[in-house]
């Protein structure tokens, strides 16, 4: 009985400590400023305006603001660089519908890497 009670308390503590936000760090590694960036998380759109060369921006998103499911998770980006150049990135996990607590988006001149 004591072990069951201890297990229940431990489960409650671990559940309450779970991070309810997803942090997205966007780093501009390109040779051009980012004029506009769109991040789609499970089809929910978030935008960031103007990130200078070698600068970064951070987005914190509450998990209850995005539609999660039990089987997959995806992030997509569309980047508008200076002079009309665009590129995009894509992250997909088919292992679970639970996002990590942190993602890094690295924007280069012709590609975007999400990890």
Secondary structure, DSSP 8 states (H G I E B T S, - for coil): -HHHHHHHHHHHHHHHHS--EEEEEEEE-SSS-EEEEEEEETTEEEEEEEE-TT-EEEEEEEGGGS---SS-EEEEEEEEEGGG-EEEEEEEE-S-S---SEEEEEE-SS-EEE-
